[in-house]
């Protein structure tokens, strides 16, 4: 096992070298962005090779930072190349008008029955599918307000943990709800990338 | 565990070469080839029982493909 593991580390490092060599040789900006995604995958491989619970704890923030970085870089690229609008009308898929309500209801109900992490993931997919199929105009002021209150709630939950540790369940639920609110705000920002307006 | 680990490493190495030096140097080829090292990473995560990381990676890959396709769509195929 040990020899295999060492070989795995070696292959991972070799792949990192190959990927960065390719980035160095690349002239085109969009190709570079695609290769950045490759570099992110290889960084995650190095973290995954830690192979304990620590790896899971490190991969999750790594993924979140990676996706936000990719979104920021893509926005910068679009502004730099002045590609602000699609040149043709966007794809219209009929299923996205008729199906969302019943599909997401089924997914959320099944997720609640399953329970646990997989149930939560399923219910979350149902909710995301529903909101992705809705329109994509957004009032940014509301998102900012909700985000601010969520942040304050989160800090408040930590004070509960420190000052009144016997009410830990209340603290956990407050912190969880606040994080949910914040993540929801971020996801609705993803929705406005399809060209929504600030109402 | 070992078989998945070795298979994952092989797929990863092949995928990195396929993305770094694709035969047909177009954006779409590179984007599709990116799935190969991602699959290798998934196999490596599977071999170490990293379930949370695996599920989150699948979800985030969906979003990042969406972001990249959005750029390609506006840039036009070259």
Interface residues (C-beta under 8 A of the other chain):
Chain A: X1 X4 X7 X8 X11 X12 X14 X15 X18 X19 X21 X22 X30 X31 X33 X34 X35 X37 X38 X41 X42 X44 X45 X48 X49 X51 X55 X56 X59 X60 X63 X64 X66 X67 X70 X71 X74 X77 X78 X81 X83 X85 X86 X87 X117 X118 X121 X190 X193
Chain B: X2 X5 X6 X9 X12 X13 X16 X17 X19 X20 X21 X25 X27 X30 X31 X34 X37 X38 X40 X41 X44 X45 X48 X50 X51 X52 X53 X55 X56 X57 X59 X60 X63 X64 X67 X68 X70 X71 X72 X73 X74 X75 X76
